[in-house]
Amino acid sequence: MEGCTILEKKVIIPPQPAERRLGVYDYLVEVPPAPPEKPRAGKKTPVSRSATPDHGSFTRATPEEMGAVIRRLPPR
């Protein structure tokens, strides 16, 4: 991760070049503090349709809300 300092690196599964397998590592990193967020004055936040629905109320999401491409496959 950019901006982080690696403090410790532990090998969980060593790499095996003969099998073209990369290793698995566990890192302990130091993350710099995030700058404080400034409040925006005079702007309203838009109400999201994906906000938590009332208890017992369920609505299917539209493709625009899901943000994904829906691809239909032909029958076999």
PQR file with spaces between the fields and no chain letter, atoms N, CA, C, O and H, PARSE charges and radii, in Angstrom:
ATOM       1  N    MET     1       0.843   -1.172    0.000 -0.4000 1.5000
ATOM       2  CA   MET     1       0.000    0.000    0.000 -0.0000 2.0000
ATOM       3  C    MET     1       0.889    1.236    0.000  0.5500 1.7000
ATOM       4  O    MET     1       1.882    1.305    0.724 -0.5500 1.4000
ATOM       5  N    GLU     2       0.527    2.180   -0.800 -0.4000 1.5000
ATOM       6  CA   GLU     2       1.315    3.397   -0.889 -0.0000 2.0000
ATOM       7  C    GLU     2       1.160    4.228    0.373  0.5500 1.7000
ATOM       8  O    GLU     2       0.069    4.335    0.933 -0.5500 1.4000
ATOM       9  H    GLU     2      -0.280    2.124   -1.388  0.4000 1.0000
ATOM      10  N    GLY     3       2.252    4.808    0.807 -0.4000 1.5000
ATOM      11  CA   GLY     3       2.220    5.679    1.971 -0.0000 2.0000
ATOM      12  C    GLY     3       2.338    4.954    3.291  0.5500 1.7000
ATOM      13  O    GLY     3       2.396    5.602    4.336 -0.5500 1.4000
ATOM      14  H    GLY     3       3.139    4.721    0.352  0.4000 1.0000
ATOM      15  N    CYS     4       2.377    3.620    3.284 -0.4000 1.5000
ATOM      16  CA   CYS     4       2.485    2.842    4.514 -0.0000 2.0000
ATOM      17  C    CYS     4       3.919    2.361    4.697  0.5500 1.7000
ATOM      18  O    CYS     4       4.656    2.207    3.723 -0.5500 1.4000
ATOM      19  H    CYS     4       2.330    3.093    2.436  0.4000 1.0000
ATOM      20  N    THR     5       4.307    2.126    5.934 -0.4000 1.5000
ATOM      21  CA   THR     5       5.628    1.610    6.239 -0.0000 2.0000
ATOM      22  C    THR     5       5.490    0.175    6.731  0.5500 1.7000
ATOM      23  O    THR     5       4.739   -0.094    7.669 -0.5500 1.4000
ATOM      24  H    THR     5       3.708    2.251    6.725  0.4000 1.0000
ATOM      25  N    ILE     6       6.223   -0.757    6.089 -0.4000 1.5000
ATOM      26  CA   ILE     6       6.184   -2.162    6.499 -0.0000 2.0000
ATOM      27  C    ILE     6       7.049   -2.321    7.736  0.5500 1.7000
ATOM      28  O    ILE     6       8.243   -2.021    7.707 -0.5500 1.4000
ATOM      29  H    ILE     6       6.832   -0.539    5.327  0.4000 1.0000
ATOM      30  N    LEU     7       6.450   -2.791    8.825 -0.4000 1.5000
ATOM      31  CA   LEU     7       7.170   -2.996   10.068 -0.0000 2.0000
ATOM      32  C    LEU     7       7.642   -4.440   10.214  0.5500 1.7000
ATOM      33  O    LEU     7       8.711   -4.699   10.767 -0.5500 1.4000
ATOM      34  H    LEU     7       5.481   -3.035    8.849  0.4000 1.0000
ATOM      35  N    GLU     8       6.834   -5.379    9.713 -0.4000 1.5000
ATOM      36  CA   GLU     8       7.157   -6.790    9.871 -0.0000 2.0000
ATOM      37  C    GLU     8       6.559   -7.564    8.709  0.5500 1.7000
ATOM      38  O    GLU     8       5.447   -7.267    8.271 -0.5500 1.4000
ATOM      39  H    GLU     8       5.966   -5.168    9.264  0.4000 1.0000
ATOM      40  N    LYS     9       7.296   -8.566    8.199 -0.4000 1.5000
ATOM      41  CA   LYS     9       6.823   -9.417    7.113 -0.0000 2.0000
ATOM      42  C    LYS     9       7.002  -10.870    7.549  0.5500 1.7000
ATOM      43  O    LYS     9       8.112  -11.293    7.872 -0.5500 1.4000
ATOM      44  H    LYS     9       8.199   -8.807    8.555  0.4000 1.0000
ATOM      45  N    LYS    10       5.894  -11.640    7.555 -0.4000 1.5000
ATOM      46  CA   LYS    10       5.948  -13.030    7.988 -0.0000 2.0000
ATOM      47  C    LYS    10       5.504  -13.911    6.818  0.5500 1.7000
ATOM      48  O    LYS    10       4.487  -13.630    6.184 -0.5500 1.4000
ATOM      49  H    LYS    10       4.992  -11.296    7.292  0.4000 1.0000
ATOM      50  N    VAL    11       6.260  -14.976    6.529 -0.4000 1.5000
ATOM      51  CA   VAL    11       5.937  -15.896    5.446 -0.0000 2.0000
ATOM      52  C    VAL    11       4.908  -16.898    5.964  0.5500 1.7000
ATOM      53  O    VAL    11       5.172  -17.633    6.915 -0.5500 1.4000
ATOM      54  H    VAL    11       7.087  -15.205    7.044  0.4000 1.0000
ATOM      55  N    ILE    12       3.734  -16.923    5.331 -0.4000 1.5000
ATOM      56  CA   ILE    12       2.692  -17.877    5.701 -0.0000 2.0000
ATOM      57  C    ILE    12       2.868  -19.158    4.882  0.5500 1.7000
ATOM      58  O    ILE    12       2.913  -20.254    5.441 -0.5500 1.4000
ATOM      59  H    ILE    12       3.519  -16.326    4.558  0.4000 1.0000
ATOM      60  N    ILE    13       2.966  -19.018    3.556 -0.4000 1.5000
ATOM      61  CA   ILE    13       3.222  -20.142    2.646 -0.0000 2.0000
ATOM      62  C    ILE    13       4.389  -19.720    1.758  0.5500 1.7000
ATOM      63  O    ILE    13       4.280  -18.714    1.058 -0.5500 1.4000
ATOM      64  H    ILE    13       2.929  -18.128    3.102  0.4000 1.0000
ATOM      65  N    PRO    14       5.494  -20.450    1.762 -0.5600 1.5000
ATOM      66  CA   PRO    14       6.643  -20.037    0.957  0.2800 2.0000
ATOM      67  C    PRO    14       6.355  -20.210   -0.544  0.5500 1.7000
ATOM      68  O    PRO    14       5.559  -21.066   -0.930 -0.5500 1.4000
ATOM      69  N    PRO    15       7.008  -19.393   -1.387 -0.5600 1.5000
ATOM      70  CA   PRO    15       6.798  -19.526   -2.830  0.2800 2.0000
ATOM      71  C    PRO    15       7.423  -20.813   -3.367  0.5500 1.7000
ATOM      72  O    PRO    15       8.415  -21.300   -2.825 -0.5500 1.4000
ATOM      73  N    GLN    16       6.837  -21.362   -4.436 -0.4000 1.5000
ATOM      74  CA   GLN    16       7.355  -22.563   -5.084 -0.0000 2.0000
ATOM      75  C    GLN    16       7.504  -22.267   -6.569  0.5500 1.7000
ATOM      76  O    GLN    16       6.558  -22.463   -7.332 -0.5500 1.4000
ATOM      77  H    GLN    16       6.031  -20.967   -4.877  0.4000 1.0000
ATOM      78  N    PRO    17       8.685  -21.795   -6.997 -0.5600 1.5000
ATOM      79  CA   PRO    17       8.880  -21.416   -8.399  0.2800 2.0000
ATOM      80  C    PRO    17       8.671  -22.579   -9.372  0.5500 1.7000
ATOM      81  O    PRO    17       8.247  -22.352  -10.505 -0.5500 1.4000
ATOM      82  N    ALA    18       8.957  -23.811   -8.962 -0.4000 1.5000
ATOM      83  CA   ALA    18       8.781  -24.960   -9.851 -0.0000 2.0000
ATOM      84  C    ALA    18       7.315  -25.128  -10.245  0.5500 1.7000
ATOM      85  O    ALA    18       7.016  -25.553  -11.362 -0.5500 1.4000
ATOM      86  H    ALA    18       9.302  -23.996   -8.042  0.4000 1.0000
ATOM      87  N    GLU    19       6.406  -24.799   -9.338 -0.4000 1.5000
ATOM      88  CA   GLU    19       4.967  -24.901   -9.613 -0.0000 2.0000
ATOM      89  C    GLU    19       4.373  -23.560  -10.013  0.5500 1.7000
ATOM      90  O    GLU    19       3.158  -23.433  -10.163 -0.5500 1.4000
ATOM      91  H    GLU    19       6.648  -24.455   -8.431  0.4000 1.0000
ATOM      92  N    ARG    20       5.237  -22.551  -10.187 -0.4000 1.5000
ATOM      93  CA   ARG    20       4.817  -21.202  -10.557 -0.0000 2.0000
ATOM      94  C    ARG    20       3.814  -20.647   -9.554  0.5500 1.7000
ATOM      95  O    ARG    20       2.849  -19.983   -9.931 -0.5500 1.4000
ATOM      96  H    ARG    20       6.224  -22.654  -10.065  0.4000 1.0000
ATOM      97  N    ARG    21       4.049  -20.925   -8.277 -0.4000 1.5000
ATOM      98  CA   ARG    21       3.156  -20.482   -7.212 -0.0000 2.0000
ATOM      99  C    ARG    21       3.844  -19.393   -6.400  0.5500 1.7000
ATOM     100  O    ARG    21       4.976  -19.565   -5.948 -0.5500 1.4000
ATOM     101  H    ARG    21       4.833  -21.466   -7.971  0.4000 1.0000
ATOM     102  N    LEU    22       3.155  -18.277   -6.220 -0.4000 1.5000
ATOM     103  CA   LEU    22       3.683  -17.196   -5.403 -0.0000 2.0000
ATOM     104  C    LEU    22       3.469  -17.514   -3.928  0.5500 1.7000
ATOM     105  O    LEU    22       2.627  -18.341   -3.578 -0.5500 1.4000
ATOM     106  H    LEU    22       2.236  -18.137   -6.588  0.4000 1.0000
ATOM     107  N    GLY    23       4.223  -16.864   -3.083 -0.4000 1.5000
ATOM     108  CA   GLY    23       4.088  -17.074   -1.655 -0.0000 2.0000
ATOM     109  C    GLY    23       2.957  -16.253   -1.066  0.5500 1.7000
ATOM     110  O    GLY    23       2.437  -15.334   -1.699 -0.5500 1.4000
ATOM     111  H    GLY    23       4.908  -16.192   -3.367  0.4000 1.0000
ATOM     112  N    VAL    24       2.588  -16.602    0.160 -0.4000 1.5000
ATOM     113  CA   VAL    24       1.567  -15.860    0.903 -0.0000 2.0000
ATOM     114  C    VAL    24       2.271  -15.260    2.117  0.5500 1.7000
ATOM     115  O    VAL    24       2.953  -15.956    2.869 -0.5500 1.4000
ATOM     116  H    VAL    24       3.011  -17.349    0.674  0.4000 1.0000
ATOM     117  N    TYR    25       2.090  -13.954    2.288 -0.4000 1.5000
ATOM     118  CA   TYR    25       2.792  -13.234    3.347 -0.0000 2.0000
ATOM     119  C    TYR    25       1.798  -12.477    4.223  0.5500 1.7000
ATOM     120  O    TYR    25       0.709  -12.115    3.778 -0.5500 1.4000
ATOM     121  H    TYR    25       1.536  -13.389    1.677  0.4000 1.0000
ATOM     122  N    ASP    26       2.192  -12.243    5.479 -0.4000 1.5000
ATOM     123  CA   ASP    26       1.409  -11.460    6.423 -0.0000 2.0000
ATOM     124  C    ASP    26       2.263  -10.248    6.781  0.5500 1.7000
ATOM     125  O    ASP    26       3.380  -10.395    7.276 -0.5500 1.4000
ATOM     126  H    ASP    26       3.077  -12.537    5.840  0.4000 1.0000
ATOM     127  N    TYR    27       1.742   -9.069    6.534 -0.4000 1.5000
ATOM     128  CA   TYR    27       2.483   -7.837    6.781 -0.0000 2.0000
ATOM     129  C    TYR    27       1.889   -7.077    7.960  0.5500 1.7000
ATOM     130  O    TYR    27       0.671   -7.017    8.123 -0.5500 1.4000
ATOM     131  H    TYR    27       0.834   -8.950    6.132  0.4000 1.0000
ATOM     132  N    LEU    28       2.759   -6.499    8.777 -0.4000 1.5000
ATOM     133  CA   LEU    28       2.367   -5.563    9.818 -0.0000 2.0000
ATOM     134  C    LEU    28       2.833   -4.206    9.326  0.5500 1.7000
ATOM     135  O    LEU    28       4.033   -3.981    9.167 -0.5500 1.4000
ATOM     136  H    LEU    28       3.749   -6.547    8.645  0.4000 1.0000
ATOM     137  N    VAL    29       1.886   -3.289    9.081 -0.4000 1.5000
ATOM     138  CA   VAL    29       2.225   -1.996    8.505 -0.0000 2.0000
ATOM     139  C    VAL    29       1.812   -0.859    9.425  0.5500 1.7000
ATOM     140  O    VAL    29       0.903   -0.990   10.244 -0.5500 1.4000
ATOM     141  H    VAL    29       0.911   -3.472    9.211  0.4000 1.0000
ATOM     142  N    GLU    30       2.511    0.266    9.264 -0.4000 1.5000
ATOM     143  CA   GLU    30       2.157    1.482    9.981 -0.0000 2.0000
ATOM     144  C    GLU    30       1.498    2.412    8.976  0.5500 1.7000
ATOM     145  O    GLU    30       2.099    2.756    7.958 -0.5500 1.4000
ATOM     146  H    GLU    30       3.250    0.372    8.599  0.4000 1.0000
ATOM     147  N    VAL    31       0.267    2.821    9.256 -0.4000 1.5000
ATOM     148  CA   VAL    31      -0.496    3.668    8.356 -0.0000 2.0000
ATOM     149  C    VAL    31      -0.448    5.097    8.887  0.5500 1.7000
ATOM     150  O    VAL    31      -0.739    5.329   10.061 -0.5500 1.4000
ATOM     151  H    VAL    31      -0.221    2.542   10.083  0.4000 1.0000
ATOM     152  N    PRO    32      -0.081    6.063    8.032 -0.5600 1.5000
ATOM     153  CA   PRO    32      -0.069    7.448    8.500  0.2800 2.0000
ATOM     154  C    PRO    32      -1.493    7.918    8.799  0.5500 1.7000
ATOM     155  O    PRO    32      -2.439    7.447    8.167 -0.5500 1.4000
ATOM     156  N    PRO    33      -1.658    8.831    9.746 -0.5600 1.5000
ATOM     157  CA   PRO    33      -3.007    9.305   10.074  0.2800 2.0000
ATOM     158  C    PRO    33      -3.634   10.038    8.888  0.5500 1.7000
ATOM     159  O    PRO    33      -2.956   10.761    8.158 -0.5500 1.4000
ATOM     160  N    ALA    34      -4.918    9.841    8.715 -0.4000 1.5000
ATOM     161  CA   ALA    34      -5.644   10.502    7.625 -0.0000 2.0000
ATOM     162  C    ALA    34      -5.864   11.967    7.994  0.5500 1.7000
ATOM     163  O    ALA    34      -6.098   12.285    9.160 -0.5500 1.4000
ATOM     164  H    ALA    34      -5.469    9.254    9.308  0.4000 1.0000
ATOM     165  N    PRO    35      -5.791   12.856    7.006 -0.5600 1.5000
ATOM     166  CA   PRO    35      -6.047   14.268    7.309  0.2800 2.0000
ATOM     167  C    PRO    35      -7.508   14.458    7.712  0.5500 1.7000
ATOM     168  O    PRO    35      -8.385   13.767    7.194 -0.5500 1.4000
ATOM     169  N    PRO    36      -7.778   15.383    8.625 -0.5600 1.5000
ATOM     170  CA   PRO    36      -9.175   15.587    9.045  0.2800 2.0000
ATOM     171  C    PRO    36     -10.013   16.082    7.869  0.5500 1.7000
ATOM     172  O    PRO    36      -9.576   16.915    7.074 -0.5500 1.4000
ATOM     173  N    GLU    37     -11.214   15.551    7.783 -0.4000 1.5000
ATOM     174  CA   GLU    37     -12.121   15.912    6.691 -0.0000 2.0000
ATOM     175  C    GLU    37     -12.802   17.232    7.010  0.5500 1.7000
ATOM     176  O    GLU    37     -13.326   17.418    8.108 -0.5500 1.4000
ATOM     177  H    GLU    37     -11.568   14.874    8.428  0.4000 1.0000
ATOM     178  N    LYS    38     -12.794   18.143    6.052 -0.4000 1.5000
ATOM     179  CA   LYS    38     -13.417   19.444    6.251 -0.0000 2.0000
ATOM     180  C    LYS    38     -14.897   19.357    5.880  0.5500 1.7000
ATOM     181  O    LYS    38     -15.236   18.804    4.834 -0.5500 1.4000
ATOM     182  H    LYS    38     -12.368   17.991    5.160  0.4000 1.0000
ATOM     183  N    PRO    39     -15.783   19.894    6.720 -0.5600 1.5000
ATOM     184  CA   PRO    39     -17.208   19.875    6.375  0.2800 2.0000
ATOM     185  C    PRO    39     -17.489   20.826    5.213  0.5500 1.7000
ATOM     186  O    PRO    39     -16.907   21.907    5.124 -0.5500 1.4000
ATOM     187  N    ARG    40     -18.368   20.415    4.346 -0.4000 1.5000
ATOM     188  CA   ARG    40     -18.739   21.249    3.200 -0.0000 2.0000
ATOM     189  C    ARG    40     -19.957   22.077    3.567  0.5500 1.7000
ATOM     190  O    ARG    40     -21.015   21.538    3.891 -0.5500 1.4000
ATOM     191  H    ARG    40     -18.841   19.537    4.418  0.4000 1.0000
ATOM     192  N    ALA    41     -19.800   23.360    3.514 -0.4000 1.5000
ATOM     193  CA   ALA    41     -20.891   24.254    3.894 -0.0000 2.0000
ATOM     194  C    ALA    41     -21.770   24.559    2.684  0.5500 1.7000
ATOM     195  O    ALA    41     -21.266   24.768    1.581 -0.5500 1.4000
ATOM     196  H    ALA    41     -18.940   23.798    3.251  0.4000 1.0000
ATOM     197  N    GLY    42     -23.078   24.584    2.896 -0.4000 1.5000
ATOM     198  CA   GLY    42     -24.014   25.025    1.867 -0.0000 2.0000
ATOM     199  C    GLY    42     -24.405   23.969    0.856  0.5500 1.7000
ATOM     200  O    GLY    42     -25.203   24.265   -0.033 -0.5500 1.4000
ATOM     201  H    GLY    42     -23.487   24.415    3.793  0.4000 1.0000
ATOM     202  N    LYS    43     -23.887   22.747    0.940 -0.4000 1.5000
ATOM     203  CA   LYS    43     -24.259   21.714   -0.031 -0.0000 2.0000
ATOM     204  C    LYS    43     -25.091   20.649    0.663  0.5500 1.7000
ATOM     205  O    LYS    43     -24.779   20.217    1.773 -0.5500 1.4000
ATOM     206  H    LYS    43     -23.239   22.506    1.662  0.4000 1.0000
ATOM     207  N    LYS    44     -26.148   20.238   -0.009 -0.4000 1.5000
ATOM     208  CA   LYS    44     -26.968   19.162    0.510 -0.0000 2.0000
ATOM     209  C    LYS    44     -26.435   17.847   -0.035  0.5500 1.7000
ATOM     210  O    LYS    44     -25.966   17.779   -1.170 -0.5500 1.4000
ATOM     211  H    LYS    44     -26.401   20.590   -0.910  0.4000 1.0000
ATOM     212  N    THR    45     -26.511   16.809    0.781 -0.4000 1.5000
ATOM     213  CA   THR    45     -26.121   15.496    0.300 -0.0000 2.0000
ATOM     214  C    THR    45     -27.337   14.854   -0.341  0.5500 1.7000
ATOM     215  O    THR    45     -28.421   14.875    0.242 -0.5500 1.4000
ATOM     216  H    THR    45     -26.893   16.864    1.703  0.4000 1.0000
ATOM     217  N    PRO    46     -27.181   14.276   -1.541 -0.5600 1.5000
ATOM     218  CA   PRO    46     -28.323   13.653   -2.199  0.2800 2.0000
ATOM     219  C    PRO    46     -28.771   12.408   -1.439  0.5500 1.7000
ATOM     220  O    PRO    46     -27.957   11.692   -0.857 -0.5500 1.4000
ATOM     221  N    VAL    47     -30.065   12.167   -1.457 -0.4000 1.5000
ATOM     222  CA   VAL    47     -30.627   11.010   -0.784 -0.0000 2.0000
ATOM     223  C    VAL    47     -30.414    9.807   -1.686  0.5500 1.7000
ATOM     224  O    VAL    47     -30.822    9.815   -2.848 -0.5500 1.4000
ATOM     225  H    VAL    47     -30.726   12.749   -1.930  0.4000 1.0000
ATOM     226  N    SER    48     -29.782    8.785   -1.160 -0.4000 1.5000
ATOM     227  CA   SER    48     -29.482    7.590   -1.932 -0.0000 2.0000
ATOM     228  C    SER    48     -30.653    6.618   -1.869  0.5500 1.7000
ATOM     229  O    SER    48     -31.252    6.416   -0.812 -0.5500 1.4000
ATOM     230  H    SER    48     -29.450    8.779   -0.217  0.4000 1.0000
ATOM     231  N    ARG    49     -30.973    6.018   -3.018 -0.4000 1.5000
ATOM     232  CA   ARG    49     -32.040    5.012   -3.042 -0.0000 2.0000
ATOM     233  C    ARG    49     -31.581    3.726   -2.390  0.5500 1.7000
ATOM     234  O    ARG    49     -32.392    2.886   -2.002 -0.5500 1.4000
ATOM     235  H    ARG    49     -30.486    6.182   -3.876  0.4000 1.0000
ATOM     236  N    SER    50     -30.243    3.577   -2.272 -0.4000 1.5000
ATOM     237  CA   SER    50     -29.727    2.353   -1.671 -0.0000 2.0000
ATOM     238  C    SER    50     -29.605    2.476   -0.153  0.5500 1.7000
ATOM     239  O    SER    50     -28.941    1.655    0.480 -0.5500 1.4000
ATOM     240  H    SER    50     -29.584    4.260   -2.587  0.4000 1.0000
ATOM     241  N    ALA    51     -30.235    3.485    0.433 -0.4000 1.5000
ATOM     242  CA   ALA    51     -30.212    3.644    1.883 -0.0000 2.0000
ATOM     243  C    ALA    51     -30.938    2.453    2.513  0.5500 1.7000
ATOM     244  O    ALA    51     -31.705    1.760    1.845 -0.5500 1.4000
ATOM     245  H    ALA    51     -30.774    4.152   -0.082  0.4000 1.0000
ATOM     246  N    THR    52     -30.697    2.231    3.764 -0.4000 1.5000
ATOM     247  CA   THR    52     -31.290    1.092    4.451 -0.0000 2.0000
ATOM     248  C    THR    52     -32.813    1.180    4.415  0.5500 1.7000
ATOM     249  O    THR    52     -33.391    2.163    4.879 -0.5500 1.4000
ATOM     250  H    THR    52     -30.074    2.794    4.307  0.4000 1.0000
ATOM     251  N    PRO    53     -33.470    0.146    3.860 -0.5600 1.5000
ATOM     252  CA   PRO    53     -34.936    0.172    3.788  0.2800 2.0000
ATOM     253  C    PRO    53     -35.551   -0.080    5.159  0.5500 1.7000
ATOM     254  O    PRO    53     -34.888   -0.561    6.078 -0.5500 1.4000
ATOM     255  N    ASP    54     -36.833    0.256    5.275 -0.4000 1.5000
ATOM     256  CA   ASP    54     -37.557   -0.001    6.512 -0.0000 2.0000
ATOM     257  C    ASP    54     -37.613   -1.498    6.752  0.5500 1.7000
ATOM     258  O    ASP    54     -37.514   -2.298    5.821 -0.5500 1.4000
ATOM     259  H    ASP    54     -37.371    0.647    4.529  0.4000 1.0000
ATOM     260  N    HIS    55     -37.775   -1.866    8.021 -0.4000 1.5000
ATOM     261  CA   HIS    55     -37.854   -3.281    8.373 -0.0000 2.0000
ATOM     262  C    HIS    55     -39.068   -3.914    7.689  0.5500 1.7000
ATOM     263  O    HIS    55     -40.182   -3.403    7.799 -0.5500 1.4000
ATOM     264  H    HIS    55     -37.855   -1.217    8.777  0.4000 1.0000
ATOM     265  N    GLY    56     -38.851   -5.020    6.989 -0.4000 1.5000
ATOM     266  CA   GLY    56     -39.942   -5.706    6.314 -0.0000 2.0000
ATOM     267  C    GLY    56     -40.207   -5.181    4.915  0.5500 1.7000
ATOM     268  O    GLY    56     -41.116   -5.674    4.249 -0.5500 1.4000
ATOM     269  H    GLY    56     -37.946   -5.435    6.900  0.4000 1.0000
ATOM     270  N    SER    57     -39.446   -4.195    4.441 -0.4000 1.5000
ATOM     271  CA   SER    57     -39.620   -3.624    3.117 -0.0000 2.0000
ATOM     272  C    SER    57     -38.434   -4.027    2.246  0.5500 1.7000
ATOM     273  O    SER    57     -37.287   -3.718    2.570 -0.5500 1.4000
ATOM     274  H    SER    57     -38.707   -3.794    4.983  0.4000 1.0000
ATOM     275  N    PHE    58     -38.712   -4.719    1.138 -0.4000 1.5000
ATOM     276  CA   PHE    58     -37.649   -5.163    0.252 -0.0000 2.0000
ATOM     277  C    PHE    58     -37.964   -4.732   -1.164  0.5500 1.7000
ATOM     278  O    PHE    58     -39.085   -4.906   -1.642 -0.5500 1.4000
ATOM     279  H    PHE    58     -39.643   -4.970    0.875  0.4000 1.0000
ATOM     280  N    THR    59     -36.960   -4.162   -1.839 -0.4000 1.5000
ATOM     281  CA   THR    59     -37.108   -3.708   -3.219 -0.0000 2.0000
ATOM     282  C    THR    59     -35.907   -4.201   -4.007  0.5500 1.7000
ATOM     283  O    THR    59     -34.777   -4.114   -3.527 -0.5500 1.4000
ATOM     284  H    THR    59     -36.050   -4.021   -1.451  0.4000 1.0000
ATOM     285  N    ARG    60     -36.134   -4.720   -5.214 -0.4000 1.5000
ATOM     286  CA   ARG    60     -35.033   -5.165   -6.052 -0.0000 2.0000
ATOM     287  C    ARG    60     -34.289   -3.954   -6.595  0.5500 1.7000
ATOM     288  O    ARG    60     -34.897   -2.933   -6.915 -0.5500 1.4000
ATOM     289  H    ARG    60     -37.052   -4.791   -5.604  0.4000 1.0000
ATOM     290  N    ALA    61     -32.989   -4.073   -6.696 -0.4000 1.5000
ATOM     291  CA   ALA    61     -32.165   -2.994   -7.224 -0.0000 2.0000
ATOM     292  C    ALA    61     -32.218   -2.997   -8.748  0.5500 1.7000
ATOM     293  O    ALA    61     -32.280   -4.057   -9.372 -0.5500 1.4000
ATOM     294  H    ALA    61     -32.494   -4.903   -6.436  0.4000 1.0000
ATOM     295  N    THR    62     -32.195   -1.822   -9.334 -0.4000 1.5000
ATOM     296  CA   THR    62     -32.161   -1.694  -10.782 -0.0000 2.0000
ATOM     297  C    THR    62     -30.716   -1.851  -11.243  0.5500 1.7000
ATOM     298  O    THR    62     -29.804   -1.728  -10.425 -0.5500 1.4000
ATOM     299  H    THR    62     -32.145   -0.961   -8.827  0.4000 1.0000
ATOM     300  N    PRO    63     -30.477   -2.123  -12.537 -0.5600 1.5000
ATOM     301  CA   PRO    63     -29.098   -2.228  -13.021  0.2800 2.0000
ATOM     302  C    PRO    63     -28.283   -0.966  -12.767  0.5500 1.7000
ATOM     303  O    PRO    63     -27.081   -1.054  -12.519 -0.5500 1.4000
ATOM     304  N    GLU    64     -28.920    0.221  -12.824 -0.4000 1.5000
ATOM     305  CA   GLU    64     -28.202    1.456  -12.556 -0.0000 2.0000
ATOM     306  C    GLU    64     -27.728    1.503  -11.110  0.5500 1.7000
ATOM     307  O    GLU    64     -26.623    1.974  -10.838 -0.5500 1.4000
ATOM     308  H    GLU    64     -29.897    0.293  -13.026  0.4000 1.0000
ATOM     309  N    GLU    65     -28.543    1.023  -10.181 -0.4000 1.5000
ATOM     310  CA   GLU    65     -28.169    1.023   -8.775 -0.0000 2.0000
ATOM     311  C    GLU    65     -27.090   -0.018   -8.487  0.5500 1.7000
ATOM     312  O    GLU    65     -26.245    0.193   -7.618 -0.5500 1.4000
ATOM     313  H    GLU    65     -29.441    0.641  -10.401  0.4000 1.0000
ATOM     314  N    MET    66     -27.110   -1.131   -9.203 -0.4000 1.5000
ATOM     315  CA   MET    66     -26.133   -2.187   -8.978 -0.0000 2.0000
ATOM     316  C    MET    66     -24.775   -1.802   -9.552  0.5500 1.7000
ATOM     317  O    MET    66     -23.747   -2.230   -9.027 -0.5500 1.4000
ATOM     318  H    MET    66     -27.796   -1.303   -9.910  0.4000 1.0000
ATOM     319  N    GLY    67     -24.745   -1.009  -10.612 -0.4000 1.5000
ATOM     320  CA   GLY    67     -23.485   -0.588  -11.198 -0.0000 2.0000
ATOM     321  C    GLY    67     -22.762   -1.696  -11.915  0.5500 1.7000
ATOM     322  O    GLY    67     -21.535   -1.668  -12.009 -0.5500 1.4000
ATOM     323  H    GLY    67     -25.580   -0.661  -11.039  0.4000 1.0000
ATOM     324  N    ALA    68     -23.476   -2.664  -12.421 -0.4000 1.5000
ATOM     325  CA   ALA    68     -22.843   -3.786  -13.115 -0.0000 2.0000
ATOM     326  C    ALA    68     -23.533   -4.023  -14.447  0.5500 1.7000
ATOM     327  O    ALA    68     -24.651   -3.564  -14.678 -0.5500 1.4000
ATOM     328  H    ALA    68     -24.473   -2.688  -12.345  0.4000 1.0000
ATOM     329  N    VAL    69     -22.854   -4.737  -15.303 -0.4000 1.5000
ATOM     330  CA   VAL    69     -23.415   -5.091  -16.604 -0.0000 2.0000
ATOM     331  C    VAL    69     -24.099   -6.436  -16.458  0.5500 1.7000
ATOM     332  O    VAL    69     -23.518   -7.387  -15.935 -0.5500 1.4000
ATOM     333  H    VAL    69     -21.945   -5.110  -15.115  0.4000 1.0000
ATOM     334  N    ILE    70     -25.341   -6.507  -16.925 -0.4000 1.5000
ATOM     335  CA   ILE    70     -26.074   -7.750  -16.880 -0.0000 2.0000
ATOM     336  C    ILE    70     -26.013   -8.364  -18.277  0.5500 1.7000
ATOM     337  O    ILE    70     -26.448   -7.758  -19.256 -0.5500 1.4000
ATOM     338  H    ILE    70     -25.812   -5.734  -17.350  0.4000 1.0000
ATOM     339  N    ARG    71     -25.468   -9.573  -18.351 -0.4000 1.5000
ATOM     340  CA   ARG    71     -25.304  -10.237  -19.633 -0.0000 2.0000
ATOM     341  C    ARG    71     -26.154  -11.495  -19.621  0.5500 1.7000
ATOM     342  O    ARG    71     -26.029  -12.322  -18.719 -0.5500 1.4000
ATOM     343  H    ARG    71     -25.114  -10.066  -17.555  0.4000 1.0000
ATOM     344  N    ARG    72     -27.003  -11.641  -20.601 -0.4000 1.5000
ATOM     345  CA   ARG    72     -27.855  -12.822  -20.688 -0.0000 2.0000
ATOM     346  C    ARG    72     -27.183  -13.846  -21.600  0.5500 1.7000
ATOM     347  O    ARG    72     -26.748  -13.513  -22.702 -0.5500 1.4000
ATOM     348  H    ARG    72     -27.104  -10.969  -21.334  0.4000 1.0000
ATOM     349  N    LEU    73     -27.104  -15.068  -21.144 -0.4000 1.5000
ATOM     350  CA   LEU    73     -26.508  -16.138  -21.929 -0.0000 2.0000
ATOM     351  C    LEU    73     -27.593  -16.885  -22.689  0.5500 1.7000
ATOM     352  O    LEU    73     -28.686  -17.079  -22.158 -0.5500 1.4000
ATOM     353  H    LEU    73     -27.459  -15.339  -20.249  0.4000 1.0000
ATOM     354  N    PRO    74     -27.317  -17.307  -23.918 -0.5600 1.5000
ATOM     355  CA   PRO    74     -28.324  -18.056  -24.660  0.2800 2.0000
ATOM     356  C    PRO    74     -28.532  -19.431  -24.028  0.5500 1.7000
ATOM     357  O    PRO    74     -27.615  -19.973  -23.412 -0.5500 1.4000
ATOM     358  N    PRO    75     -29.722  -19.995  -24.175 -0.5600 1.5000
ATOM     359  CA   PRO    75     -29.975  -21.337  -23.602  0.2800 2.0000
ATOM     360  C    PRO    75     -29.125  -22.370  -24.333  0.5500 1.7000
ATOM     361  O    PRO    75     -28.781  -22.201  -25.503 -0.5500 1.4000
ATOM     362  N    ARG    76     -28.803  -23.417  -23.636 -0.4000 1.5000
ATOM     363  CA   ARG    76     -27.957  -24.483  -24.226 -0.0000 2.0000
ATOM     364  C    ARG    76     -28.758  -25.462  -25.013  0.5500 1.7000
ATOM     365  O    ARG    76     -28.202  -26.410  -25.568 -0.5500 1.4000
ATOM     366  H    ARG    76     -29.083  -23.554  -22.686  0.4000 1.0000
